[in-house]
Amino acid sequence: MVAVYIRTTGLTPFPFFSQIRKKAISSLGMHVSSQKAAKTILLAKKCHVASWLRAAYIRLVEEPSLSLSEVQELDLQTQINIYYIRDEVKCRAGTRRVCHPCGITHPRGLTCPLDVHELVKELFKEEFKAMDS
């Protein structure tokens, strides 16, 4: 009955639900972050937790190597975005340049963590926006 009310009105009948949710997200954060990144992505999408999702995308992009079985658990668009970001970061690290996000000239071969964060933020912005609203 409460779920129907929430779905139809968009309102939470009990204001403390949001506080309980925030506390649960915070309490589970360490456990969730210790899981494989793909599993965390699936859980974050299911539970609509943008902070878990963002962190898991970044972890997956920064993994030295990805197992095919782990990536196959994800939907096609997520797979494409992850591989695009990994490739883009690798290309950027291969040239000596001034980094757009931080303004520092990085030595050849070193990746700026801010590059990863900016690319994740941009490619998944619609997904994050939907979760934040």
Protein Blocks (a to p, Z undefined) as FASTA:
>chain_A
ZZmmmmmnopafblklmmmmmmmmmmmmmmmmmpcfklmmmmmmmnopaklmmmmmmmmm
mpmbacfklmmmpcfklmmmmmmmmmmmmmmmmpccddfklopacdehiacfklmmmmmm
mmmmmmmmmmmZZ
